Amino acid sequence: MKKYILTSTTYHIDNDITFYGIALINTDGKLHELIDSFNDLTDNKAKMQKLVNLCNENNLNSIHFENVIQDLIAE
């Protein structure tokens, strides 16, 4: 089953800074395969989680994944 998930990267500088992204994975419950990902898109976790939820709820086809990210960046 393919699904979109929230990703995060924390950078340790003076203060920890966390950025969020989105990945598309294929999973059968035990094995996970990374199909594509876009990391470090925003420091707004709620905004990225909302996008992840929308992609999953609407069964976003992977051929449109990059277009969604381009729209997010252009926003």
Secondary structure as UniProt FT lines:
FT   STRAND          2..12
FT   STRAND          16..27
FT   STRAND          32..42
FT   HELIX           45..57
FT   TURN            58..59
FT   HELIX           62..64
FT   HELIX           65..74
//
